[in-house]
Amino acid sequence: MGSQHLIGRSACRLTYNRILVERGGKVYYGYVVKPVSNDGVRLNLPAAEALIKQLDPTAEPTI
């Protein structure tokens, strides 16, 4: 049962960093969202048609 707990914990990556700050003898806590990288590309219709035209000049728009 212990190994299942470790697997579940490592599979669940946190998307934030916990922050602790001490000021004047008091401790405050909060979080900062981690930056996320995305390697996907989205194109609007004119950009997609221009790219398709460069890849295949004989292609006709389907939309």
Residue frames as a rotation matrix with the C-alpha (Angstrom) as fourth column:
MET 1
0.569 0.823 0.000 0.00
0.823 -0.569 0.000 0.00
0.000 0.000 -1.000 0.00
GLY 2
0.316 -0.527 -0.789 2.92
0.276 -0.744 0.608 2.35
-0.908 -0.410 -0.089 0.67
SER 3
-0.716 -0.642 0.274 4.18
0.424 -0.089 0.901 2.15
-0.554 0.762 0.336 -2.93
GLN 4
-0.078 0.767 0.637 0.75
0.965 -0.103 0.242 3.03
0.251 0.633 -0.732 -4.32
HIS 5
0.718 0.315 -0.621 0.77
0.546 -0.809 0.220 6.17
-0.433 -0.497 -0.752 -2.21
LEU 6
-0.159 -0.875 -0.457 4.17
0.136 -0.478 0.868 7.18
-0.978 0.076 0.195 -3.60
ILE 7
-0.697 -0.049 0.716 3.11
0.701 0.165 0.694 6.51
-0.152 0.985 -0.081 -7.20
GLY 8
0.333 0.919 0.212 -0.07
0.930 -0.357 0.085 8.55
0.154 0.168 -0.974 -6.79
ARG 9
0.583 -0.159 -0.797 1.86
0.342 -0.842 0.418 11.43
-0.737 -0.516 -0.437 -5.30
SER 10
-0.494 -0.854 -0.161 4.49
0.155 -0.269 0.951 11.54
-0.855 0.445 0.266 -8.06
ALA 11
-0.525 0.367 0.768 1.84
0.851 0.208 0.483 11.25
0.018 0.907 -0.421 -10.79
CYS 12
0.620 0.785 0.014 0.00
0.776 -0.616 0.134 14.29
0.113 -0.072 -0.991 -9.44
ARG 13
-0.504 -0.846 0.173 2.34
0.825 -0.531 -0.194 17.18
0.256 0.045 0.966 -10.28
LEU 14
0.171 0.522 -0.835 1.51
0.716 -0.649 -0.259 20.42
-0.677 -0.553 -0.485 -8.53
THR 15
0.206 -0.018 0.978 0.93
0.866 -0.462 -0.191 23.44
0.455 0.887 -0.080 -10.74
TYR 16
0.758 0.049 0.650 1.92
-0.173 -0.946 0.273 25.88
0.629 -0.319 -0.709 -8.01
ASN 17
-0.359 -0.865 -0.352 4.75
0.418 0.188 -0.889 26.61
0.835 -0.466 0.294 -5.56
ARG 18
0.674 0.534 -0.511 3.91
0.675 -0.164 0.719 27.08
0.300 -0.829 -0.471 -1.90
ILE 19
-0.185 -0.691 0.698 5.35
0.184 -0.722 -0.667 30.33
0.965 0.005 0.261 -0.51
LEU 20
0.546 0.256 -0.797 6.02
0.826 -0.009 0.563 31.06
0.137 -0.967 -0.216 3.18
VAL 21
-0.116 -0.537 0.836 6.96
0.231 -0.833 -0.503 34.59
0.966 0.135 0.221 4.30
GLU 22
0.163 0.099 -0.982 7.82
0.986 0.023 0.166 35.75
0.039 -0.995 -0.093 7.81
ARG 23
-0.287 -0.184 0.940 7.25
0.253 -0.961 -0.111 39.42
0.924 0.206 0.322 8.59
GLY 24
-0.296 0.139 0.945 7.33
-0.721 -0.681 -0.126 40.94
0.626 -0.719 0.302 12.05
GLY 25
-0.809 -0.104 0.579 7.12
-0.519 0.590 -0.619 37.57
-0.277 -0.801 -0.531 13.79
LYS 26
0.247 0.928 0.279 4.08
-0.466 0.367 -0.805 36.44
-0.850 0.069 0.523 11.79
VAL 27
-0.809 -0.464 0.360 4.16
0.035 0.574 0.818 33.78
-0.587 0.675 -0.448 9.10
TYR 28
0.204 0.828 -0.522 2.08
-0.698 -0.251 -0.671 34.29
-0.687 0.501 0.527 5.96
TYR 29
-0.593 -0.383 0.708 1.58
0.177 0.797 0.578 31.63
-0.786 0.468 -0.405 3.34
GLY 30
0.396 0.689 -0.608 0.34
-0.589 -0.317 -0.743 31.57
-0.704 0.652 0.280 -0.21
TYR 31
0.182 -0.318 0.930 1.20
0.576 0.802 0.161 30.21
-0.797 0.506 0.329 -3.61
VAL 32
-0.133 -0.261 -0.956 2.63
-0.695 -0.663 0.278 31.22
-0.706 0.702 -0.093 -6.97
VAL 33
0.835 0.484 0.262 1.39
-0.132 0.639 -0.758 29.53
-0.535 0.598 0.597 -10.14
LYS 34
-0.187 -0.921 0.343 4.16
0.212 0.303 0.929 27.75
-0.959 0.246 0.138 -12.05
PRO 35
-0.087 0.107 -0.990 4.67
-0.877 -0.480 0.025 28.81
-0.473 0.871 0.136 -15.66
VAL 36
0.287 0.275 0.918 3.44
0.143 0.935 -0.325 26.20
-0.947 0.224 0.229 -18.14
SER 37
-0.642 -0.509 -0.573 5.04
-0.528 -0.249 0.812 25.57
-0.556 0.824 -0.109 -21.49
ASN 38
0.437 0.803 0.406 2.91
-0.033 0.465 -0.885 24.58
-0.899 0.373 0.230 -24.43
ASP 39
-0.656 -0.754 -0.021 4.41
-0.086 0.047 0.995 23.23
-0.750 0.655 -0.095 -27.63
GLY 40
-0.044 0.735 0.677 1.12
0.867 0.364 -0.339 23.26
-0.496 0.573 -0.653 -29.51
VAL 41
-0.945 -0.225 -0.238 0.49
0.065 -0.840 0.539 25.71
-0.321 0.494 0.808 -32.33
ARG 42
0.057 0.986 0.154 -2.86
0.718 0.066 -0.693 27.22
-0.693 0.150 -0.705 -33.25
LEU 43
-0.942 -0.325 0.083 -3.44
0.277 -0.614 0.739 29.07
-0.189 0.720 0.668 -36.47
ASN 44
-0.100 0.919 -0.383 -6.38
-0.283 -0.395 -0.874 31.19
-0.954 0.021 0.299 -37.53
LEU 45
0.609 0.467 0.641 -7.96
0.380 0.537 -0.753 30.43
-0.696 0.702 0.150 -40.91
PRO 46
0.929 -0.287 -0.234 -5.91
-0.358 -0.533 -0.767 32.84
0.095 0.796 -0.598 -43.06
ALA 47
0.048 -0.967 0.251 -2.65
-0.963 0.022 0.269 31.62
-0.265 -0.255 -0.930 -41.47
ALA 48
-0.025 0.002 1.000 -3.61
-0.110 0.994 -0.005 27.95
-0.994 -0.110 -0.024 -41.90
GLU 49
0.871 0.384 0.306 -4.54
0.259 0.169 -0.951 28.50
-0.417 0.908 0.048 -45.56
ALA 50
0.680 -0.689 -0.249 -1.23
-0.722 -0.572 -0.390 30.32
0.127 0.445 -0.887 -46.21
LEU 51
-0.182 -0.756 0.629 0.72
-0.771 0.507 0.386 27.47
-0.610 -0.415 -0.675 -44.62
ILE 52
0.260 0.354 0.898 -1.16
0.217 0.885 -0.412 24.82
-0.941 0.302 0.153 -46.61
LYS 53
0.983 0.108 -0.151 -0.59
-0.104 -0.351 -0.931 26.81
-0.154 0.930 -0.334 -49.79
GLN 54
0.256 -0.963 -0.087 3.17
-0.966 -0.257 0.004 26.80
-0.026 0.083 -0.996 -49.13
LEU 55
-0.307 -0.369 0.877 3.19
-0.482 0.855 0.191 23.07
-0.820 -0.364 -0.441 -48.39
ASP 56
-0.468 0.240 0.851 1.02
0.691 0.699 0.183 22.09
-0.551 0.674 -0.493 -51.34
PRO 57
-0.829 0.077 -0.553 0.38
-0.269 -0.923 0.275 24.81
-0.490 0.377 0.786 -53.98
THR 58
-0.779 0.558 -0.284 -2.29
-0.160 0.261 0.952 22.67
0.606 0.787 -0.114 -55.67
ALA 59
-0.693 0.529 -0.490 -4.37
0.720 0.463 -0.518 22.27
-0.048 -0.711 -0.701 -52.48
GLU 60
-0.344 0.706 0.619 -7.81
0.077 -0.636 0.768 23.87
0.936 0.312 0.165 -52.45
PRO 61
-0.824 0.105 0.557 -9.31
-0.559 -0.313 -0.768 25.30
0.094 -0.944 0.316 -49.25
THR 62
-0.697 0.571 -0.434 -11.87
0.446 0.819 0.361 22.92
0.562 0.058 -0.825 -47.75
ILE 63
-0.419 0.540 -0.730 -13.58
0.760 -0.230 -0.607 25.45
-0.496 -0.809 -0.314 -45.48
